[in-house]
Amino acid sequence: VAVQVIHPINLEVAAQGKYDGCERCPRAFSSVQSAILTFTQTLLAGDGWGQLSVPIIEQAPLTYLYFLLVLTTVCVAVVNLILVAIVEA
């Protein structure tokens, strides 16, 4: 979904010059591998979340729902992993 839906919007944002100083941002969702790396970097590490997602959300506000869904899914998965480690110990 990120490659097919978010990437074209991301290219529009990059063409407008909203990614000052971010070399990787225009190609963040260009392939499945890039999208996974982007989500790992932004959601798990918390690195550059606002720099990448806020311009996309400003360009297409409905993408907020997608980013919220991805964030929620990843957070629940991480909490599940932590809970499994505690229960199994």
N, C-alpha and C positions, 0 to 999 in steps of 0.2 A: 504494500500500500504506500509506503514512504517513497519508493522509487517512482511509482506511477502517478501519485497525487501530489506529494510534497515537493518532489524534485522540480517540476515545471514552475511552481510558485517560487521555489528557491532561486531558480535562474532569473526570474523577473526581479526579485529583490536584489540579486547580485548586479543585474544590469542597471539598476537605479543607483548603485554605489553605496548601499547601506551597510556593507561589510568592511568598514575601514579597518585595515590592519589585520584582517583575518584571511589568510591565504587559502585555507582549507574550506571555508564556508560555502563557496559556490559549488563545490563538488561533494558536499557532505552527504547528499542523498542520491548520488549519481548511479550507484549500484547497490545490490543487496549487501555486499561486504562493507561498503562505505557507510550504509545506513546502520548496520549493526555496530560498526566502530563508533559512529557518531552517537548512537544511543548509549553505548557503554561509556563513552567519554562524558557525555552530558548528564546522564541519569545516575550512574553508579559513582563516578568520580566527582560529579557536580561541577565540572570544568566547562566554562563557556556557555552555560545553559541560556542565559539571557541574551548573550551576543548572537546566538544562532536562532533561537525560537521566537523571540519577541518581534524582530522584523518580519518573519514569516506570518505570525499571527496578526500583525498590523496590516499586512498586505491582504490576507484572506482570513478573516476572523473565525470561520468555521474550523480552521485547523487547530484552534484551541481545544476543541473536543477530542481530536485525535491525539494531540500531545498529552492531554489530561488522561486519556485512556491508557496510553503507553506508560506514563508515569505511575499511574495507579497499579497497573499490572506488574511492573517491575518491582515496585515497593512491596506489594503483597507477596511476590515470589521470594524476595530477599528475607522478609519476615518469616515466611514458611521455612526457608532453609535454616534460619537461626533457631526457630522453634523445634525443628526436627533434631538439630544438634543438641539442644538442651534436653529434650525428652528422651532421646536415645542414650544420653550419657549417664 
